[in-house]
């Protein structure tokens, strides 16, 4: 059976060309050369489509020594993985090696305070996440200005939260969950990875919007919560897409809804929360920031080169593999997003009378 490619060139086959002797041989040679050149051109065009050429690396990078990206989480967590995925390519474009400096502790405060105390020259940056905004909203005292003490550079990735249950649960949809919770106030439980996390506040936001009284059960991490959800000790799991994706793919969890504005390709057939509650949209985020007072030209260069890296097929695929979406932004858009998140979470905290931490 001839391939599509072979069929396209059947008119070149010798059986259709009825020349004899040296003319026939010369014609075959010419056609062979043309066919080889055409195939080479097609291969190059396909390679360029899959890997589009990147803008040239800037000749005058601001970076004069090794760049440090501080992470407030331990190795292996989402922010740490993202930082390590980006560092080689971003370092190449900025002309310097980038190292990831893990400084976990105090809910990420140690890393943030380290950056605040750093020189604002672009050599020390911090990878932070949505818990930055939540912390500013729920702490009794924050030892710095959660927005003003930082230079906001760009969003790196976004990912929705997922509402899920055990595959053995009688709850098959968000409507089932809402109806059951209303009929059984105080008897439906949901998990989180700790008080004051996005997982916790999404659950309380659902309670507030739908008039429910689901009970919050905090855990030290997602694996522990998963065990109790699967055993039936906890009814509902609220977690990030970066954790839930593989559990859903493996059939360990049944996803009821995602918090993204639009349905997620990673969770085919799973509705969004805003289909149950109009306007209920939330995507968690990971972003890059630096100390207050970084020069505008340095911020612009990092932002520009970061967005080049985020647009590459390799990074997009690596992010998709962990349930995240590559998502660069302007410095101003990121800053405004952080401010809006703080306002949003303060409203939820006040309405649900969640004690400040």
Backbone torsions as a table, in degrees:
resi	resn	phi	psi	omega
1	UNK	NA	123.9	-179.6
2	UNK	-73.2	144.1	175.4
3	UNK	-77.4	167.9	176.6
4	UNK	-58.2	-38.6	-178.4
5	UNK	-65.1	-43.0	-178.8
6	UNK	-66.5	-40.9	179.4
7	UNK	-62.0	-35.7	-178.7
8	UNK	-63.3	-24.2	-175.7
9	UNK	-115.8	17.5	-179.1
10	UNK	-61.1	-27.4	-178.8
11	UNK	-66.3	-12.5	179.1
12	UNK	-90.2	-6.3	-175.0
13	UNK	-66.6	141.9	-175.5
14	UNK	-56.2	-31.1	-176.8
15	UNK	-62.7	-23.5	179.4
16	UNK	-90.6	-11.6	-178.0
17	UNK	-109.3	110.0	-168.8
18	UNK	-99.8	45.7	174.1
19	UNK	-92.7	160.9	179.9
20	UNK	-124.2	160.9	170.4
21	UNK	67.5	-147.9	-173.4
22	UNK	-65.7	-31.2	178.7
23	UNK	-64.0	-42.9	178.2
24	UNK	-61.4	-42.3	-179.3
25	UNK	-65.9	-43.7	180.0
26	UNK	-63.6	-39.6	180.0
27	UNK	-63.6	-42.2	177.9
28	UNK	-61.0	-41.7	-179.6
29	UNK	-62.9	-45.5	-179.4
30	UNK	-62.2	-46.7	179.6
31	UNK	-63.5	-35.7	178.4
32	UNK	-63.6	-42.6	178.5
33	UNK	-64.4	-43.7	179.2
34	UNK	-62.4	-42.1	179.8
35	UNK	-64.2	-41.0	178.2
36	UNK	-62.3	-44.0	-179.5
37	UNK	-65.2	-38.1	179.6
38	UNK	-65.2	-44.7	179.1
39	UNK	-61.8	-39.4	178.0
40	UNK	-63.5	-41.8	178.7
41	UNK	-63.6	-42.3	179.5
42	UNK	-62.9	-40.8	179.9
43	UNK	-64.7	-41.1	178.6
44	UNK	-65.6	-40.6	-179.9
45	UNK	-64.5	-40.5	179.2
46	UNK	-65.7	-42.3	179.4
47	UNK	-62.7	-39.7	-180.0
48	UNK	-69.2	-33.6	178.1
49	UNK	-67.1	-37.7	-179.6
50	UNK	-77.1	-32.7	-179.3
51	UNK	-130.3	78.4	-176.9
52	UNK	-59.8	145.2	-179.3
53	UNK	-61.3	139.7	179.8
54	UNK	-90.9	154.9	174.3
55	UNK	-58.1	151.7	-179.7
56	UNK	-62.6	148.6	177.3
57	UNK	-68.6	133.3	-177.7
58	UNK	-56.7	139.1	179.9
59	UNK	-74.1	-31.4	-176.9
60	UNK	-117.2	83.8	177.8
61	UNK	-79.2	145.3	177.3
62	UNK	-68.2	-25.5	-170.9
63	UNK	-72.0	127.0	-179.0
64	UNK	-113.8	-5.0	179.2
65	UNK	-157.2	-179.0	-179.5
66	UNK	-55.8	133.6	179.0
67	UNK	-93.7	140.0	-177.9
68	UNK	-113.5	125.7	171.6
69	UNK	-107.9	113.1	-178.3
70	UNK	-85.6	135.6	177.3
71	UNK	-122.2	132.5	179.6
72	UNK	-86.5	7.9	-179.0
73	UNK	-116.1	165.6	179.1
74	UNK	-78.5	160.5	177.1
75	UNK	-58.1	141.5	177.8
76	UNK	98.9	-12.3	177.3
77	UNK	-82.3	169.9	-174.2
78	UNK	-56.9	-48.6	-177.5
79	UNK	-65.4	-38.1	179.0
80	UNK	-65.6	-44.0	179.4
81	UNK	-60.5	-45.4	-179.4
82	UNK	-62.9	-42.6	179.4
83	UNK	-60.4	-41.3	-177.7
84	UNK	-75.3	-28.2	174.9
85	UNK	-67.7	-39.4	-175.1
86	UNK	-80.3	-34.6	-167.1
87	UNK	-53.2	-48.2	-177.6
88	UNK	-61.0	-47.4	-176.9
89	UNK	-69.8	-41.0	179.1
90	UNK	-67.3	-39.4	177.6
91	UNK	-61.8	-38.6	178.4
92	UNK	-63.1	-41.3	-177.8
93	UNK	-73.8	-26.4	178.3
94	UNK	-93.4	-3.9	174.9
95	UNK	79.1	16.7	179.3
96	UNK	-144.9	155.4	173.8
97	UNK	-69.0	142.3	174.8
98	UNK	-116.1	129.2	175.9
99	UNK	-111.8	148.9	175.8
100	UNK	-99.3	122.8	-176.0
101	UNK	-109.0	98.8	-178.5
102	UNK	-77.6	123.9	177.7
103	UNK	-134.2	68.1	-178.9
104	UNK	-71.9	160.9	177.0
105	UNK	130.9	146.4	177.5
106	UNK	56.2	37.8	177.7
107	UNK	63.9	28.6	179.7
108	UNK	94.1	-5.9	-177.3
109	UNK	-64.7	-34.9	-177.6
110	UNK	-61.8	-42.2	179.7
111	UNK	-66.6	-42.9	-179.0
112	UNK	-65.4	-41.3	179.1
113	UNK	-67.1	-34.0	177.0
114	UNK	-62.5	-40.9	-179.9
115	UNK	-70.3	-41.6	179.0
116	UNK	-56.9	-35.6	-178.1
117	UNK	-83.5	-4.3	-176.7
118	UNK	-84.5	157.4	176.9
119	UNK	-67.5	133.8	-176.4
120	UNK	-82.3	56.7	-176.8
121	UNK	-109.2	5.0	179.5
122	UNK	85.8	1.1	179.4
123	UNK	-88.4	-15.4	176.3
124	UNK	-126.7	118.6	-178.9
125	UNK	-125.8	168.8	178.6
126	UNK	-134.1	137.1	172.2
127	UNK	-97.8	121.0	-175.2
128	UNK	-128.3	173.4	-174.1
129	UNK	-141.8	-174.9	-174.0
130	UNK	-60.4	-23.7	178.7
131	UNK	-66.3	-13.5	174.5
132	UNK	-61.3	-46.8	179.7
133	UNK	-68.7	-40.6	-179.2
134	UNK	-64.2	-42.1	178.5
135	UNK	-59.4	-41.0	179.3
136	UNK	-64.8	-29.2	-177.7
137	UNK	-83.8	-30.1	-170.3
138	UNK	-106.7	-13.0	-179.9
139	UNK	-76.3	142.4	172.6
140	UNK	-65.0	-43.1	-179.4
141	UNK	-136.8	126.5	172.8
142	UNK	-111.3	125.3	-173.1
143	UNK	-75.9	19.3	177.7
144	UNK	-163.5	169.7	174.9
145	UNK	-82.5	113.9	-172.5
146	UNK	-65.0	-17.5	176.9
147	UNK	-110.7	-52.6	-171.2
148	UNK	-71.4	-20.6	-179.0
149	UNK	-88.1	10.5	-179.0
150	UNK	-132.1	154.1	168.4
151	UNK	-100.4	118.3	-176.7
152	UNK	-89.5	124.3	-170.9
153	UNK	-102.0	-58.2	-179.8
154	UNK	-168.8	148.5	165.7
155	UNK	-67.7	148.4	178.0
156	UNK	-109.4	-48.2	-176.4
157	UNK	-150.2	153.9	173.9
158	UNK	-130.2	156.9	176.4
159	UNK	-160.1	143.4	-179.0
160	UNK	-80.5	168.0	168.8
161	UNK	-91.8	154.8	-176.3
162	UNK	-124.1	133.3	173.0
163	UNK	-98.5	121.9	-173.5
164	UNK	-141.1	161.7	177.1
165	UNK	-136.8	170.9	174.1
166	UNK	-64.5	146.3	177.5
167	UNK	-63.4	-16.7	178.7
168	UNK	-91.1	-2.3	-178.2
169	UNK	-69.3	147.1	175.1
170	UNK	-75.7	-10.0	177.9
171	UNK	-82.5	114.0	-174.9
172	UNK	-105.9	-14.4	-175.1
173	UNK	-153.5	171.6	176.1
174	UNK	-64.0	-37.0	176.8
175	UNK	-60.9	-41.1	176.9
176	UNK	-60.3	-44.8	-178.0
177	UNK	-63.1	-47.1	-178.1
178	UNK	-62.3	-46.4	-178.9
179	UNK	-63.6	-43.3	-178.7
180	UNK	-66.7	-42.1	-179.3
181	UNK	-66.0	-36.3	178.4
182	UNK	-69.6	-34.0	179.5
183	UNK	-78.5	-18.9	-177.2
184	UNK	-130.8	64.2	-177.6
185	UNK	-59.5	132.2	178.4
186	UNK	79.9	2.4	-177.6
187	UNK	-112.1	-7.7	177.7
188	UNK	-101.6	129.9	-176.4
189	UNK	-113.7	152.2	174.2
190	UNK	-133.8	147.2	-177.2
191	UNK	-95.8	157.6	170.3
192	UNK	-146.8	176.5	177.2
193	UNK	-101.3	24.1	175.2
194	UNK	139.7	156.3	177.9
195	UNK	-64.9	133.9	177.6
196	UNK	81.7	14.7	174.7
197	UNK	-94.3	167.6	177.3
198	UNK	-60.2	-35.9	179.0
199	UNK	-57.9	-47.6	-179.7
200	UNK	-64.0	-49.0	-173.3
201	UNK	-72.6	-28.1	173.4
202	UNK	-62.9	-43.1	177.6
203	UNK	-62.0	-41.6	179.3
204	UNK	-71.3	-31.9	175.6
205	UNK	-63.9	-42.3	175.2
206	UNK	-60.9	-44.8	177.5
207	UNK	-55.9	-46.1	-176.3
208	UNK	-66.3	-45.3	-175.7
209	UNK	-72.8	-32.3	-173.5
210	UNK	-105.5	-0.6	-179.2
211	UNK	68.8	35.6	-179.1
212	UNK	-98.8	168.5	174.7
213	UNK	-132.8	53.4	174.7
214	UNK	-68.4	143.6	-175.4
215	UNK	-95.2	130.1	-178.8
216	UNK	-83.2	128.9	176.1
217	UNK	-120.7	103.5	-178.2
218	UNK	-82.3	146.3	176.5
219	UNK	-127.5	167.6	178.4
220	UNK	-81.4	-14.5	179.8
221	UNK	-170.6	168.0	-177.8
222	UNK	-64.5	-39.5	-179.0
223	UNK	-57.9	-41.8	179.0
224	UNK	-65.1	-39.7	178.0
225	UNK	-64.6	-40.7	-179.1
226	UNK	-60.4	-42.6	-179.9
227	UNK	-57.6	-45.5	-176.9
228	UNK	-74.3	-29.7	175.2
229	UNK	-68.5	-43.2	-179.5
230	UNK	-67.4	-30.6	179.6
231	UNK	-82.3	-9.3	179.0
232	UNK	90.0	3.7	179.1
233	UNK	-73.7	-27.1	176.2
234	UNK	-124.6	139.1	-173.8
235	UNK	-79.9	-41.1	-170.1
236	UNK	-130.6	140.4	174.7
237	UNK	-112.2	128.7	174.0
238	UNK	-114.3	117.6	-176.4
239	UNK	-149.7	172.4	179.7
240	UNK	-74.9	154.1	174.8
241	UNK	-61.7	-29.4	-179.5
242	UNK	-64.8	-26.7	174.9
243	UNK	-94.5	-42.8	-171.0
244	UNK	-72.7	-26.3	-172.7
245	UNK	-53.8	-54.5	-177.5
246	UNK	-66.6	-34.1	179.1
247	UNK	-65.0	-39.5	178.8
248	UNK	-70.1	-43.5	179.6
249	UNK	-61.0	-35.6	-178.9
250	UNK	-85.0	0.0	178.3
251	UNK	79.6	12.4	-179.7
252	UNK	-81.6	-23.4	178.7
253	UNK	-132.9	152.7	171.6
254	UNK	-109.6	116.9	-180.0
255	UNK	-79.0	129.1	178.0
256	UNK	-95.4	-35.1	-177.3
257	UNK	-165.6	157.4	172.4
258	UNK	-119.5	153.5	-174.4
259	UNK	-89.7	2.6	-178.4
260	UNK	-69.0	161.3	179.0
261	UNK	-65.9	-38.3	-179.6
262	UNK	-119.6	157.3	176.1
263	UNK	-54.7	144.1	-176.2
264	UNK	-94.1	133.9	175.8
265	UNK	-62.5	-25.8	-179.9
266	UNK	-72.8	-21.0	-178.2
267	UNK	-126.4	70.1	-175.3
268	UNK	-60.0	134.6	178.1
269	UNK	82.4	-3.2	-179.0
270	UNK	-92.6	124.4	-177.3
271	UNK	-73.3	166.1	175.1
272	UNK	-90.1	157.5	178.3
273	UNK	-65.3	-28.6	-178.8
274	UNK	-71.5	-7.1	171.4
275	UNK	-78.3	-20.3	175.8
276	UNK	-97.0	-40.3	-179.1
277	UNK	-127.4	110.3	-178.4
278	UNK	-57.7	128.2	177.8
279	UNK	86.6	-0.8	179.9
280	UNK	-83.3	96.5	-178.8
281	UNK	-136.6	133.8	177.1
282	UNK	-158.1	132.4	171.5
283	UNK	-126.8	126.2	175.8
284	UNK	-70.9	162.2	-173.8
285	UNK	-145.9	158.7	171.5
286	UNK	-126.0	136.3	-173.3
287	UNK	-143.9	166.3	178.5
288	UNK	-112.6	132.3	179.2
289	UNK	-139.4	175.6	178.8
290	UNK	-147.1	-177.2	178.5
291	UNK	-65.7	155.0	175.0
292	UNK	-57.6	140.9	173.5
293	UNK	91.4	14.8	177.0
294	UNK	-66.4	140.5	179.0
295	UNK	-59.5	141.5	-177.0
296	UNK	-58.8	-37.2	-177.9
297	UNK	-69.1	-31.1	177.0
298	UNK	-70.9	-44.0	177.6
299	UNK	-59.4	-43.7	-178.8
300	UNK	-63.0	-41.5	-178.9
301	UNK	-67.1	-44.7	179.0
302	UNK	-62.9	-44.2	-179.9
303	UNK	-59.1	-46.7	-177.8
304	UNK	-62.9	-47.5	-177.0
305	UNK	-71.9	-33.7	176.7
306	UNK	-63.4	-42.6	-178.5
307	UNK	-68.6	-30.3	172.8
308	UNK	-62.6	-46.0	-179.7
309	UNK	-64.3	-42.5	-178.1
310	UNK	-65.1	-23.0	-178.3
311	UNK	-85.1	-7.1	-177.6
312	UNK	-73.0	143.7	-179.9
313	UNK	-57.1	-36.6	-178.2
314	UNK	-62.6	-48.2	-179.2
315	UNK	-66.0	-41.4	178.3
316	UNK	-58.1	-43.6	-179.5
317	UNK	-67.7	-42.6	-178.9
318	UNK	-63.2	-39.2	176.7
319	UNK	-66.1	-44.5	-179.5
320	UNK	-60.0	-34.3	179.9
321	UNK	-62.6	-25.5	179.5
322	UNK	-106.7	14.5	175.0
323	UNK	83.7	14.9	-178.3
324	UNK	-112.6	163.0	178.1
325	UNK	-118.3	127.7	175.6
326	UNK	-62.6	124.1	-171.4
327	UNK	-150.6	92.2	174.6
328	UNK	-78.8	163.4	179.7
329	UNK	-151.6	172.0	170.9
330	UNK	-79.3	161.9	177.4
331	UNK	-60.3	-43.4	-178.5
332	UNK	-66.4	-42.5	179.5
333	UNK	-60.3	-41.3	179.4
334	UNK	-64.3	-46.3	-179.6
335	UNK	-59.1	-44.9	-179.9
336	UNK	-66.0	-33.9	177.7
337	UNK	-65.9	-41.9	178.0
338	UNK	-61.9	-45.0	179.3
339	UNK	-61.0	-43.3	-179.4
340	UNK	-65.5	-37.7	178.5
341	UNK	-62.9	-41.9	-180.0
342	UNK	-60.6	-44.0	178.5
343	UNK	-62.7	-45.0	-179.3
344	UNK	-58.3	-48.6	-175.3
345	UNK	-72.3	-32.5	175.3
346	UNK	-62.1	-37.5	178.7
347	UNK	-64.0	-45.0	178.7
348	UNK	-63.8	-44.2	-179.7
349	UNK	-60.8	-43.4	179.6
350	UNK	-67.5	-45.4	-175.6
351	UNK	-66.4	-32.0	-179.2
352	UNK	-97.2	2.4	178.3
353	UNK	53.1	46.3	177.9
354	UNK	-79.8	126.1	-179.1
355	UNK	-61.1	138.1	174.2
356	UNK	-67.3	148.1	-173.8
357	UNK	-100.5	NA	NA
